[in-house]
């Protein structure tokens, strides 16, 4: 049985432009995520310690919390 790739029937210029569009889309998404995280860090740094404690993070955990790597149960006694 012969299998033909879907890219085999497309001209090289279409494959190249599709790859470029994916690359630009990925880059644009990365830029948007970067700026959103920067804004979140800025907002959290402006909060006082009590407000941060209310949402479950310490000032030293702001960067990690924005990147999603904080264990919410860390530091709590059971």
Order of alpha helices (4+ residues) and beta strands (2+ residues): alpha-alpha-alpha
